[in-house]
Amino acid sequence: MSVTRQKCSPGNTFFARGRVRVFLGLNNQSVTDDFYNVVLALILHCLPAGLLTGRDIMRDEKTAVAANTVSPVLTGALSFSCRLGECRSELMPLLSEVSKVVSAGGSLDSTLKLVLELMQKHLQVQRAMITLYDASCDQIFIHESYGLSPEEVEKGVYAPGEGITGKVIETRQPIVVPHIADDPLFLNRTGSWDRQRDGQHSFICVPIIRGLKVMGTIGIERIYHNAQLRFLDLEVLRVIAAIIAQAVELHLLERAQQKIVQTHTALHGGEKFKPANIIGNSRTMQQVYRLIEKVSHARTTVLILGESGVGKERVATAIHQNSHCAGGPFIRFNCASLPESVIESELFGHEKGAFTGAISRRAGRFEEADGGTLFLDEVGELSLSAQSKLLRVIQERSFERVGSNETLSVNVRILAATHRDLSEMVEQGTFREDLYYRLNVFPITIPPLRERGSDILILADHFNARFASEQGVEVPTIATPALNMLLNYTWPGNVRELENVMERAVLLADEGFIHSYHLPIHLQPIIDHLTEQEGLEARLARVEYDLITEALAKFQGNVSRAANYLNMTRRALGLRLEKYQLNYKHYRGQS
């Protein structure tokens, strides 16, 4: 029996939803209306005549969807023929091949590589990438790509909401950019796009979604001369994203399981990565350690953010020490320490006679850091003119000394740090937007000390032992009231302020104890009215305050037992609690 293509007029043709699942190898997956309608549109309008058989088209209203539910943009506009500038008759074989590749199993890397090769073959893409969203560190990474070098792939790191890829993850909606050059959301984070060469390219990015969870994106870049062809490829990408979603989900679940096993191993005798030069075990710092571990072995530019005194330089040192260039130099440069007139000479060096006082040739920081790491601290303090010179070096890794025409090339990894909000400075026009995106490839935010919980006590003990050793005295014990004050203080100066406080306390400690009155006055908000006074009564009150808080901590807030321990009545102790504004409930659970 000869097979002819059935006319697909609305109301008289139904295509079985189950056939879509079988055709695309989705037998165990549900097919949503949107997904089904897209595939149906492609089948009805893009397949060569004769490819559908009588078994494919059926009139079963219980298991089929009417053809008139197809997207109106596709209906009629394609009109059974390839009038879009490119033939799309191989779309269904493409989807079939993709489904077979995914169904064959194997590693996600090899599967996605084959999928990208098929997309290049059938859709003529010039660049394509499949990203995955790692919720544990809230970062989006390029997992597989076509047309990108390994160095460009390393740079492709985004946060949700950042750039086109981040916006697709955040909104869970596809984005079509007709001309990349005109879209401010396009960051060119990988550095693969060239305005002169690729100015007419379009970019399509669709989310990979499974259930309610967004797991990554598929993005392609190429030239389109027909808007409807661009729309058609968008729908094709949505179908491909749906086909690979299950494989991506399994991969992410396996990764999550591996992390759980690694964590379990670390807790039961295994070793978890922790930089040797950083102190602290809080959950917020564990997240920082994970980011340091991930980025250390790459050449990616890192932007370290955080308030003054949180230890940004220590994080930069940890990244260098755990990197492949750990054997090279680690050069520190504080951008706020020198006037603008000498910044260029300090960074790039100068020739003899280049300016008044240049009595000999001098190598700059970039030359000194060749083969290693250059740490630019307080990069937000650079002037706009200095920023433009820095941008060129970051882009090209080449520069000229002041007073020289010779171009020097260096192999330097750049780490930058600032306590300022660079995105806000970009909006205000005080920091170059292009430099911001060059630096903000892999941001790491260091939490302030007030958010690190028990790390305060660990750091206090560390500084206590260190300064006692330096001063040649026995390590004093930190009394309970002093510990409470350290924990309750907000630490606007962060770790640097704690270090200074402990150095002072060790100097003032007597009889082997650091008491609350050995701490600075601004750490004692509870007894401000006493610390402002001098004389015998004030000093006795401070001692009494320490004894009461120690008793409350010893008996976990039990007022009767604390009063008995202090050899006083419960009522007398209650009056003193009121005098010193102490709440016994705060000491419950302490030992």
NUGU-855013 format. One record per residue (C-alpha): x, y, z; residue number from 1. Coordinates in steps of 0.05 Angstrom, whole numbers, plus 5000, padded with zeros to 4 digits. Example, Ala and Ser with C-alpha at 12.3 -4.5 7.8 and 13.67 -1.06 7.14 Angstrom:
<atoms>
ATOM     c1     c2     c3   seq
ATOM   5246   4910   5156     1
ATOM   5273   4979   5143     2
</atoms>
This chain:
<atoms>
ATOM     c1     c2     c3   seq
ATOM   5000   5000   5000     1
ATOM   5029   5067   4981     2
ATOM   5039   5117   5037     3
ATOM   5019   5189   5026     4
ATOM   5024   5249   5073     5
ATOM   4959   5265   5107     6
ATOM   4932   5335   5103     7
ATOM   4937   5366   5172     8
ATOM   4877   5411   5174     9
ATOM   4852   5431   5243    10
ATOM   4798   5387   5272    11
ATOM   4807   5325   5230    12
ATOM   4876   5299   5249    13
ATOM   4902   5273   5316    14
ATOM   4972   5250   5331    15
ATOM   4981   5202   5389    16
ATOM   5018   5231   5449    17
ATOM   5046   5161   5461    18
ATOM   5077   5161   5391    19
ATOM   5118   5223   5409    20
ATOM   5146   5187   5470    21
ATOM   5163   5125   5430    22
ATOM   5193   5164   5372    23
ATOM   5238   5205   5418    24
ATOM   5255   5148   5465    25
ATOM   5216   5179   5523    26
ATOM   5175   5118   5541    27
ATOM   5184   5127   5616    28
ATOM   5175   5203   5617    29
ATOM   5113   5245   5616    30
ATOM   5102   5291   5557    31
ATOM   5076   5360   5574    32
ATOM   5028   5397   5529    33
ATOM   5080   5450   5510    34
ATOM   5132   5396   5493    35
ATOM   5082   5355   5454    36
ATOM   5056   5415   5415    37
ATOM   5127   5434   5393    38
ATOM   5143   5364   5369    39
ATOM   5076   5359   5334    40
ATOM   5088   5425   5299    41
ATOM   5156   5401   5275    42
ATOM   5126   5335   5251    43
ATOM   5067   5365   5215    44
ATOM   5105   5422   5181    45
ATOM   5177   5401   5172    46
ATOM   5179   5328   5152    47
ATOM   5184   5309   5078    48
ATOM   5121   5281   5049    49
ATOM   5114   5206   5058    50
ATOM   5153   5201   5124    51
ATOM   5090   5194   5166    52
ATOM   5051   5129   5160    53
ATOM   4979   5113   5170    54
ATOM   4998   5081   5238    55
ATOM   5027   5148   5261    56
ATOM   4963   5187   5250    57
ATOM   4903   5164   5288    58
ATOM   4835   5190   5310    59
ATOM   4834   5173   5384    60
ATOM   4810   5232   5425    61
ATOM   4827   5197   5490    62
ATOM   4901   5191   5476    63
ATOM   4913   5246   5425    64
ATOM   4916   5321   5420    65
ATOM   4884   5360   5364    66
ATOM   4930   5389   5312    67
ATOM   4899   5458   5320    68
ATOM   4933   5464   5389    69
ATOM   5000   5476   5354    70
ATOM   5035   5543   5366    71
ATOM   5003   5593   5318    72
ATOM   5072   5621   5302    73
ATOM   5092   5555   5270    74
ATOM   5024   5539   5239    75
ATOM   5018   5563   5168    76
ATOM   5082   5603   5169    77
ATOM   5124   5542   5151    78
ATOM   5071   5514   5105    79
ATOM   5100   5444   5093    80
ATOM   5161   5470   5055    81
ATOM   5231   5497   5069    82
ATOM   5223   5570   5052    83
ATOM   5266   5596   5109    84
ATOM   5333   5601   5074    85
ATOM   5356   5534   5101    86
ATOM   5325   5466   5095    87
ATOM   5300   5437   5160    88
ATOM   5275   5371   5133    89
ATOM   5325   5334   5178    90
ATOM   5298   5361   5243    91
ATOM   5262   5298   5263    92
ATOM   5322   5254   5246    93
ATOM   5362   5302   5289    94
ATOM   5315   5293   5348    95
ATOM   5313   5218   5337    96
ATOM   5389   5215   5337    97
ATOM   5393   5257   5400    98
ATOM   5344   5212   5435    99
ATOM   5383   5150   5414   100
ATOM   5448   5180   5440   101
ATOM   5416   5196   5507   102
ATOM   5382   5128   5511   103
ATOM   5448   5092   5498   104
ATOM   5473   5115   5566   105
ATOM   5547   5127   5579   106
ATOM   5577   5186   5614   107
ATOM   5544   5253   5609   108
ATOM   5608   5283   5579   109
ATOM   5608   5237   5519   110
ATOM   5532   5242   5511   111
ATOM   5532   5318   5510   112
ATOM   5592   5320   5464   113
ATOM   5554   5277   5413   114
ATOM   5492   5321   5422   115
ATOM   5533   5383   5406   116
ATOM   5563   5350   5345   117
ATOM   5493   5333   5320   118
ATOM   5470   5405   5332   119
ATOM   5529   5431   5293   120
ATOM   5515   5384   5236   121
ATOM   5440   5398   5231   122
ATOM   5434   5469   5256   123
ATOM   5500   5497   5230   124
ATOM   5517   5529   5297   125
ATOM   5584   5565   5301   126
ATOM   5589   5561   5377   127
ATOM   5548   5522   5427   128
ATOM   5552   5506   5501   129
ATOM   5515   5465   5552   130
ATOM   5520   5493   5623   131
ATOM   5502   5460   5689   132
ATOM   5478   5496   5752   133
ATOM   5514   5475   5816   134
ATOM   5466   5495   5871   135
ATOM   5516   5478   5926   136
ATOM   5560   5538   5907   137
ATOM   5506   5577   5868   138
ATOM   5550   5578   5805   139
ATOM   5537   5561   5732   140
ATOM   5594   5525   5695   141
ATOM   5604   5505   5622   142
ATOM   5602   5429   5622   143
ATOM   5609   5416   5547   144
ATOM   5619   5463   5488   145
ATOM   5631   5468   5413   146
ATOM   5675   5522   5384   147
ATOM   5706   5543   5451   148
ATOM   5778   5531   5473   149
ATOM   5793   5501   5541   150
ATOM   5816   5569   5565   151
ATOM   5751   5601   5543   152
ATOM   5711   5545   5576   153
ATOM   5747   5559   5642   154
ATOM   5725   5631   5640   155
ATOM   5652   5612   5630   156
ATOM   5629   5617   5702   157
ATOM   5564   5654   5718   158
ATOM   5520   5668   5777   159
ATOM   5443   5663   5772   160
ATOM   5417   5727   5742   161
ATOM   5485   5745   5712   162
ATOM   5487   5754   5637   163
ATOM   5441   5717   5589   164
ATOM   5458   5648   5616   165
ATOM   5448   5669   5688   166
ATOM   5382   5704   5670   167
ATOM   5355   5641   5637   168
ATOM   5372   5601   5700   169
ATOM   5340   5653   5745   170
ATOM   5276   5663   5704   171
ATOM   5270   5591   5678   172
ATOM   5251   5621   5610   173
ATOM   5288   5618   5543   174
ATOM   5320   5682   5515   175
ATOM   5331   5698   5442   176
ATOM   5381   5754   5424   177
ATOM   5374   5773   5350   178
ATOM   5439   5812   5351   179
ATOM   5489   5799   5406   180
ATOM   5524   5865   5395   181
ATOM   5461   5903   5415   182
ATOM   5445   5866   5479   183
ATOM   5475   5893   5544   184
ATOM   5461   5826   5579   185
ATOM   5513   5791   5535   186
ATOM   5578   5792   5576   187
ATOM   5625   5754   5529   188
ATOM   5651   5722   5593   189
ATOM   5689   5669   5554   190
ATOM   5723   5721   5509   191
ATOM   5706   5680   5447   192
ATOM   5663   5733   5414   193
ATOM   5694   5786   5369   194
ATOM   5652   5848   5350   195
ATOM   5682   5856   5281   196
ATOM   5678   5782   5263   197
ATOM   5615   5761   5300   198
ATOM   5575   5826   5303   199
ATOM   5515   5797   5265   200
ATOM   5510   5733   5307   201
ATOM   5447   5715   5344   202
ATOM   5446   5678   5410   203
ATOM   5392   5629   5434   204
ATOM   5392   5602   5505   205
ATOM   5341   5554   5534   206
ATOM   5336   5524   5604   207
ATOM   5343   5450   5619   208
ATOM   5285   5436   5666   209
ATOM   5262   5372   5700   210
ATOM   5198   5379   5740   211
ATOM   5206   5443   5780   212
ATOM   5282   5443   5780   213
ATOM   5325   5482   5731   214
ATOM   5391   5445   5720   215
ATOM   5427   5482   5666   216
ATOM   5422   5513   5596   217
ATOM   5434   5500   5523   218
ATOM   5461   5560   5484   219
ATOM   5478   5567   5410   220
ATOM   5509   5623   5370   221
ATOM   5503   5634   5295   222
ATOM   5478   5682   5240   223
ATOM   5404   5680   5223   224
ATOM   5375   5714   5161   225
ATOM   5304   5693   5177   226
ATOM   5268   5708   5243   227
ATOM   5222   5648   5235   228
ATOM   5281   5602   5227   229
ATOM   5310   5630   5291   230
ATOM   5243   5616   5326   231
ATOM   5242   5546   5297   232
ATOM   5312   5531   5324   233
ATOM   5290   5558   5392   234
ATOM   5234   5505   5393   235
ATOM   5283   5451   5371   236
ATOM   5330   5469   5428   237
ATOM   5272   5465   5477   238
ATOM   5258   5395   5453   239
ATOM   5331   5375   5458   240
ATOM   5333   5405   5529   241
ATOM   5274   5362   5548   242
ATOM   5306   5299   5519   243
ATOM   5372   5308   5556   244
ATOM   5339   5333   5621   245
ATOM   5335   5264   5653   246
ATOM   5408   5248   5638   247
ATOM   5430   5315   5666   248
ATOM   5388   5304   5728   249
ATOM   5419   5235   5740   250
ATOM   5489   5265   5732   251
ATOM   5474   5320   5782   252
ATOM   5444   5270   5831   253
ATOM   5507   5227   5824   254
ATOM   5550   5288   5838   255
ATOM   5509   5305   5898   256
ATOM   5515   5233   5923   257
ATOM   5591   5236   5913   258
ATOM   5594   5300   5954   259
ATOM   5555   5267   6010   260
ATOM   5602   5208   6009   261
ATOM   5662   5254   6009   262
ATOM   5634   5293   6067   263
ATOM   5619   5229   6105   264
ATOM   5690   5204   6092   265
ATOM   5719   5271   6116   266
ATOM   5678   5267   6180   267
ATOM   5701   5195   6193   268
ATOM   5775   5199   6183   269
ATOM   5781   5229   6114   270
ATOM   5811   5297   6102   271
ATOM   5770   5356   6078   272
ATOM   5806   5411   6040   273
ATOM   5826   5468   6085   274
ATOM   5879   5521   6070   275
ATOM   5936   5517   6120   276
ATOM   5940   5592   6128   277
ATOM   5867   5605   6146   278
ATOM   5835   5591   6214   279
ATOM   5762   5573   6222   280
ATOM   5713   5515   6214   281
ATOM   5646   5550   6209   282
ATOM   5597   5531   6155   283
ATOM   5606   5597   6118   284
ATOM   5681   5587   6116   285
ATOM   5673   5515   6092   286
ATOM   5637   5544   6031   287
ATOM   5696   5591   6019   288
ATOM   5744   5532   6024   289
ATOM   5705   5494   5971   290
ATOM   5709   5553   5924   291
ATOM   5784   5560   5936   292
ATOM   5793   5486   5922   293
ATOM   5754   5490   5857   294
ATOM   5788   5551   5829   295
ATOM   5859   5540   5853   296
ATOM   5879   5492   5797   297
ATOM   5851   5536   5741   298
ATOM   5881   5599   5711   299
ATOM   5816   5637   5722   300
ATOM   5817   5708   5747   301
ATOM   5787   5712   5817   302
ATOM   5754   5772   5850   303
ATOM   5756   5767   5926   304
ATOM   5703   5809   5961   305
ATOM   5691   5825   6034   306
ATOM   5695   5878   6087   307
ATOM   5761   5906   6111   308
ATOM   5798   5859   6157   309
ATOM   5764   5794   6137   310
ATOM   5827   5763   6109   311
ATOM   5823   5773   6034   312
ATOM   5899   5771   6026   313
ATOM   5901   5704   6062   314
ATOM   5849   5676   6014   315
ATOM   5892   5701   5955   316
ATOM   5953   5668   5986   317
ATOM   5915   5602   5995   318
ATOM   5893   5603   5921   319
ATOM   5966   5614   5899   320
ATOM   5995   5562   5946   321
ATOM   5946   5509   5921   322
ATOM   5953   5527   5847   323
ATOM   5997   5499   5791   324
ATOM   6039   5562   5794   325
ATOM   6053   5555   5869   326
ATOM   6128   5550   5853   327
ATOM   6126   5619   5819   328
ATOM   6127   5687   5853   329
ATOM   6067   5715   5892   330
ATOM   6069   5790   5884   331
ATOM   6024   5835   5926   332
ATOM   6005   5905   5905   333
ATOM   5959   5952   5944   334
ATOM   5925   5997   5893   335
ATOM   5907   6048   5948   336
ATOM   5977   6055   5977   337
ATOM   6007   6099   5922   338
ATOM   5987   6164   5886   339
ATOM   5960   6159   5815   340
ATOM   6023   6190   5786   341
ATOM   6066   6129   5804   342
ATOM   6015   6073   5796   343
ATOM   6033   6061   5723   344
ATOM   6108   6058   5737   345
ATOM   6097   6011   5796   346
ATOM   6053   5963   5756   347
ATOM   6089   5963   5689   348
ATOM   6159   5988   5706   349
ATOM   6198   6044   5671   350
ATOM   6260   6057   5629   351
ATOM   6318   6100   5651   352
ATOM   6303   6173   5640   353
ATOM   6228   6161   5629   354
ATOM   6213   6215   5680   355
ATOM   6248   6258   5732   356
ATOM   6280   6211   5782   357
ATOM   6281   6150   5737   358
ATOM   6356   6139   5744   359
ATOM   6354   6066   5720   360
ATOM   6309   6015   5688   361
ATOM   6259   5984   5737   362
ATOM   6215   5923   5729   363
ATOM   6142   5931   5748   364
ATOM   6097   5884   5788   365
ATOM   6073   5848   5726   366
ATOM   6144   5831   5705   367
ATOM   6161   5809   5776   368
ATOM   6099   5763   5777   369
ATOM   6115   5729   5710   370
ATOM   6104   5654   5719   371
ATOM   6065   5665   5784   372
ATOM   6008   5705   5813   373
ATOM   5996   5780   5820   374
ATOM   5949   5800   5877   375
ATOM   5917   5869   5866   376
ATOM   5889   5890   5933   377
ATOM   5837   5947   5938   378
ATOM   5829   5948   5863   379
ATOM   5767   5991   5872   380
ATOM   5812   6050   5891   381
ATOM   5844   6055   5822   382
ATOM   5830   6117   5780   383
ATOM   5794   6110   5714   384
ATOM   5858   6122   5674   385
ATOM   5895   6068   5713   386
ATOM   5835   6022   5703   387
ATOM   5840   6029   5627   388
ATOM   5914   6010   5628   389
ATOM   5900   5951   5673   390
ATOM   5844   5927   5628   391
ATOM   5891   5920   5568   392
ATOM   5941   5879   5607   393
ATOM   5887   5832   5633   394
ATOM   5859   5823   5563   395
ATOM   5925   5814   5525   396
ATOM   5975   5796   5580   397
ATOM   6023   5846   5548   398
ATOM   6045   5917   5563   399
ATOM   6101   5969   5553   400
ATOM   6144   5998   5607   401
ATOM   6137   6073   5618   402
ATOM   6183   6107   5567   403
ATOM   6190   6045   5523   404
ATOM   6159   6021   5457   405
ATOM   6178   5949   5469   406
ATOM   6118   5904   5483   407
ATOM   6129   5853   5538   408
ATOM   6087   5791   5547   409
ATOM   6077   5757   5614   410
ATOM   6045   5693   5640   411
ATOM   6011   5719   5702   412
ATOM   5949   5697   5741   413
ATOM   5911   5756   5768   414
ATOM   5875   5757   5835   415
ATOM   5839   5821   5855   416
ATOM   5806   5842   5920   417
ATOM   5764   5900   5945   418
ATOM   5718   5919   6003   419
ATOM   5676   5963   5957   420
ATOM   5614   5947   5917   421
ATOM   5642   5948   5846   422
ATOM   5574   5937   5813   423
ATOM   5548   6000   5848   424
ATOM   5611   6037   5827   425
ATOM   5598   6016   5754   426
ATOM   5529   6046   5758   427
ATOM   5558   6110   5787   428
ATOM   5611   6113   5731   429
ATOM   5670   6108   5778   430
ATOM   5692   6038   5756   431
ATOM   5697   6013   5685   432
ATOM   5643   5963   5667   433
ATOM   5688   5923   5620   434
ATOM   5742   5918   5673   435
ATOM   5690   5896   5724   436
ATOM   5668   5838   5680   437
ATOM   5741   5819   5666   438
ATOM   5756   5815   5741   439
ATOM   5689   5785   5763   440
ATOM   5700   5717   5729   441
ATOM   5700   5677   5794   442
ATOM   5679   5719   5854   443
ATOM   5691   5694   5925   444
ATOM   5658   5732   5982   445
ATOM   5690   5726   6050   446
ATOM   5639   5729   6107   447
ATOM   5648   5781   6162   448
ATOM   5671   5756   6229   449
ATOM   5603   5768   6262   450
ATOM   5574   5715   6215   451
ATOM   5626   5662   6231   452
ATOM   5599   5640   6300   453
ATOM   5647   5595   6338   454
ATOM   5705   5617   6294   455
ATOM   5709   5678   6339   456
ATOM   5731   5635   6398   457
ATOM   5778   5593   6355   458
ATOM   5812   5656   6330   459
ATOM   5814   5686   6400   460
ATOM   5849   5624   6426   461
ATOM   5898   5626   6368   462
ATOM   5916   5699   6379   463
ATOM   5919   5687   6454   464
ATOM   5971   5632   6446   465
ATOM   6010   5670   6394   466
ATOM   6018   5735   6433   467
ATOM   6033   5697   6497   468
ATOM   6090   5662   6461   469
ATOM   6115   5727   6432   470
ATOM   6114   5760   6500   471
ATOM   6145   5701   6535   472
ATOM   6088   5689   6584   473
ATOM   6042   5631   6601   474
ATOM   5980   5627   6558   475
ATOM   5925   5661   6600   476
ATOM   5855   5631   6607   477
ATOM   5799   5672   6577   478
ATOM   5745   5680   6631   479
ATOM   5673   5664   6614   480
ATOM   5648   5737   6617   481
ATOM   5704   5757   6569   482
ATOM   5685   5700   6521   483
ATOM   5612   5723   6523   484
ATOM   5633   5794   6505   485
ATOM   5676   5769   6447   486
ATOM   5617   5728   6421   487
ATOM   5565   5784   6429   488
ATOM   5607   5840   6397   489
ATOM   5593   5857   6324   490
ATOM   5667   5864   6303   491
ATOM   5663   5920   6251   492
ATOM   5739   5912   6242   493
ATOM   5732   5837   6233   494
ATOM   5792   5790   6245   495
ATOM   5842   5848   6246   496
ATOM   5804   5881   6303   497
ATOM   5800   5815   6342   498
ATOM   5876   5807   6334   499
ATOM   5889   5876   6363   500
ATOM   5840   5864   6421   501
ATOM   5873   5799   6440   502
ATOM   5943   5828   6437   503
ATOM   5921   5882   6487   504
ATOM   5885   5831   6531   505
ATOM   5947   5787   6537   506
ATOM   5988   5847   6558   507
ATOM   5938   5866   6612   508
ATOM   5923   5796   6637   509
ATOM   5941   5783   6709   510
ATOM   5945   5718   6750   511
ATOM   5936   5677   6687   512
ATOM   5866   5703   6668   513
ATOM   5837   5750   6616   514
ATOM   5776   5782   6649   515
ATOM   5722   5825   6616   516
ATOM   5754   5888   6644   517
ATOM   5817   5872   6605   518
ATOM   5778   5882   6540   519
ATOM   5768   5951   6509   520
ATOM   5709   5991   6536   521
ATOM   5671   5989   6470   522
ATOM   5666   5913   6477   523
ATOM   5628   5920   6543   524
ATOM   5560   5949   6524   525
ATOM   5525   5916   6583   526
ATOM   5564   5954   6635   527
ATOM   5578   6019   6599   528
ATOM   5556   6059   6660   529
ATOM   5609   6023   6701   530
ATOM   5667   6025   6651   531
ATOM   5659   6100   6644   532
ATOM   5673   6107   6719   533
ATOM   5740   6102   6754   534
ATOM   5759   6086   6825   535
ATOM   5750   6028   6874   536
ATOM   5674   6020   6868   537
ATOM   5676   6014   6792   538
ATOM   5732   5962   6795   539
ATOM   5695   5922   6848   540
ATOM   5632   5925   6806   541
ATOM   5670   5896   6746   542
ATOM   5697   5839   6789   543
ATOM   5627   5826   6817   544
ATOM   5599   5825   6746   545
ATOM   5651   5774   6725   546
ATOM   5636   5729   6785   547
ATOM   5561   5730   6772   548
ATOM   5566   5714   6698   549
ATOM   5615   5658   6712   550
ATOM   5567   5628   6763   551
ATOM   5508   5633   6715   552
ATOM   5549   5599   6661   553
ATOM   5572   5545   6709   554
ATOM   5501   5527   6730   555
ATOM   5469   5540   6662   556
ATOM   5425   5597   6684   557
ATOM   5400   5565   6748   558
ATOM   5393   5626   6793   559
ATOM   5384   5587   6859   560
ATOM   5446   5545   6849   561
ATOM   5486   5605   6825   562
ATOM   5464   5645   6888   563
ATOM   5483   5586   6933   564
ATOM   5551   5582   6899   565
ATOM   5563   5656   6910   566
ATOM   5540   5650   6982   567
ATOM   5483   5700   6975   568
ATOM   5407   5697   6975   569
ATOM   5367   5687   6911   570
ATOM   5335   5755   6920   571
ATOM   5403   5790   6928   572
ATOM   5427   5757   6865   573
ATOM   5363   5778   6829   574
ATOM   5376   5850   6847   575
ATOM   5446   5846   6820   576
ATOM   5422   5814   6755   577
ATOM   5376   5874   6747   578
ATOM   5433   5922   6764   579
ATOM   5479   5892   6711   580
ATOM   5422   5880   6660   581
ATOM   5436   5805   6658   582
ATOM   5384   5754   6636   583
ATOM   5394   5685   6666   584
ATOM   5358   5653   6607   585
ATOM   5417   5672   6562   586
ATOM   5461   5624   6601   587
ATOM   5417   5562   6593   588
ATOM   5451   5508   6553   589
ATOM   5521   5536   6568   590
ATOM   5570   5494   6607   591
</atoms>
